[in-house]
C-alpha cells in the first residue's frame, strides 16, 4: 500500500502536466514549474541536508555547516537530518549547538533506528561534557532494548576509559563477535589487549584491522604502540606517520600533537639504537682482537 501511494505521488503530477500540455504547451510548462517549486519548498530541509552531507564528505566543513544550519532552520526538518547535524557538531566541538539540536530531536517521534542514533549522540555529548558516568549508564540502559554497531563502539570505548579492563575486554570481545568488520570495534578490542599487556593478541587484531585501511588515526597510532611494545621501532614509526594522514576531531581519542610527540620519541629510540651500533662498529675497527673473539 505504501509503495502504491508513493507511485501515485509521482505519477499524478506527471499525468497533470501531460494533460495540460495537450491543452496548451504554456499551461503544461507552467504546471511543471509550479510542481517543481512546490516540491522544492516542501522538501527544502532534505535538499539542504543533502548539500550539507555532500560538502562534509568532500571535507568542506564550513560549507557543510552552512547547509545543515539551513536544513535545521526549517520547521519540517526530519529527525534523521537533525541527528546527522548533531553528530557533525559534536565532531567540530560545537557542544552547545549540538545539545540544542539533540533536545529538539528528543521531542520528535523517532523510529527505532533514529532512537538508537539519538542515544549514541547524546551519550557522546555527555562524555565531552565530562559526564562519563551518565554517558555510560545511558548506553547500558539502551543496550537492553537496542543493539547495533555504533552503540557497541561507543560503550566499548567508555569501558576502556573507565579503567576496568576486565569488563572492557569481555564487552569488546562480545562487540567483535557481533560485528568483526567494524573498524571502531576492532580498534577497541585491540586497544584493550594493548592496555592489558597482551601484545601478541593485540598485534593479531591490528594486523587484520589495518588491512581494511581504516580512515581514522587511532587505528594506526594504537598499532604503532603495539609494535613499539614488541620492539619493532621502525615499523611503529611507519604506522605513526600514517596516523598523521587522517584528520582528528573533538571525538578523536588522540591528537596530531600527541602523534607527533610519539614519533619524536620513537625517532629518538631509533637514533639511540643506531648510534650504539655505530659506536660498536667503530670500537671493533679500533680493536680487531675483540672482533675475532
Secondary structure, 3 states (H helix, E strand, C coil): CHHHHHHHHHHHHHHHHHHHHHHCHHHHHHHHHHHHHHHHHHCHHHHHHHHHHHHHHCCCHHHHHHHHHHHHHCCCCCHHHHHHHHHHHHHCCCHHHHHHHHHHHHCCCCCHHHHHHHHHHHHHHHHHCCCHHHHHHHHHHHHCCCCCHHHHHHHHHHHHHHCCHHHHHHHHHHHHHHCCCCHHHHHHHHHHHHHCCCHHHHHHHHHHHHCCCCCCHHHHHHHHHHHHHCCCHHHHHHHHHHHCCCCCCCCCCCCHHHHHHHHHHHHHHHHHHHHHHHHHHHHHHHCHHHHHC
